[in-house]
């Protein structure tokens, strides 16, 4: 795993750990869909504008 992939995984971890109840429900929805489609949750995170925008917002608050 390269450093940029590790950085994105860390962002995903932080997003989940700091998410509100509503945000966790959205994350859970994506997780369920990825399991049904055989796609990884990590790939869904990278392709999800909702989650990546939230991640960027979180970074600006830090």
N, C-alpha and C positions, 0 to 999 in steps of 0.2 A: 504494500500500500504506500503510495507516495504522500509527501507532506500535504499537498492540497486536498487529497481525499481524507486524510486524517483531520484536517481543519474543518472540512464539511461535516464529518461525523461528529466532531466536537460541537459544532453549531446545532446539529440535530439533537444531540444529548441535552444541550442547554435549553433548546426550545421546549423539549418535553418536560424537563425539570422545572421550568418556570411558567409553564402554560396554565391558563385559567381553565375552569371546568368546561367552558364552551370550546376552547381551543383543543383541549384533550379529546372532546367528542369528535371534532373534525379530524384529528390525528388518528383516532380509532377507526373512523369511517374509511380513511385512506388505507390504513393497515388491513382492514377486512377486504377491501377491493383488491389490494395488491396480492393478498393470499389467494383470492379467487382467480386472479388473472395470471398467477405464476410470476409476477413481477416482484422485485425486491422493494422493500419499504424505502431503502436508501435512494433507489432510482425514482420512486414516486416523489420523494422529498425534493429531489433536484428538478423534477418536472412540474412541481406544484407551485403556481404563482402565489397562492394563499399562504402556504407555509414559508416559502422563501422570502416573501415580503415581510412576514412576521419576524423572521430571523433577522432581516436587515433592520427592522424597527428596533428589535431588542438590542442589536449592536449599537445603534445610535444612542440608546438610553444608557448603555454601560460606560 
